[in-house]
Amino acid sequence: MIRFNKHGLILWWTTGSLLVIAISCSGGSFTAERQDQSAKTSARSGQPPAWIYVRYFYHTLRCPACEVIEILARKTVEQAFAEEIAAGRLKWDAVNMDLPENRAFQDKYHLRAPSVVVSAIQDNEEIRWKNLESVWDLYDNEADFQQYIRDEVDTFLKSLPPENNSG
C-alpha cells in the first residue's frame, strides 16, 4: 500500500493533473507551421481557393467560462456549418496560445483572453479576421451565444467569392 502525507498527495495530484492537461491540449494544438502545411496540402487537394477559419484560442489552464466558450463555439460551428465544413469552405480548430509556436497569435489578433477568431482565407493568405470578443458577454446564454457565432461566421461566408458561397 502506498502512503502519502498531505503534501505528497497534493504534489502527486498537481503533477498528474498538469500532465493530463498537457497531453490533452497538445494533441489538438494548432501551429503556424501546421497552418502553412495545411494550406499547401489543401491547395493540392482541391480545397476551395477561399474559405473561413474559426479558431478558439486558449491557455493551458482554463477557467470554467473558458471551457464553456470552447464547447459552445465548437458545437455551434460543427452543427450550424456542417455542410460548409464537409465542402472545405470552413474549418474549426482549437489553439493553445501557451505553446511557444503559437504565442505570436496573441499579438496578431490582439488576444487579451481566450477568444474565438474568425478569418477569411483566400489563395492561402488571411485577408480578413475578427476577434469575437462578445463571447465573454454571452457565454452564459447559450441561445444568444450560438446566434452571435452563427451571424458572425455567416457574414464571413457571405463575403467569399461566388464560387465558394453556396448560400
Helices and strands as residue ranges (DSSP letters): H 6-27, H 32-44, E 50-58, H 64-80, H 82-86, E 90-96, G 100-102, H 104-108, E 115-122, E 125-131, H 135-138, H 142-158, G 162-164
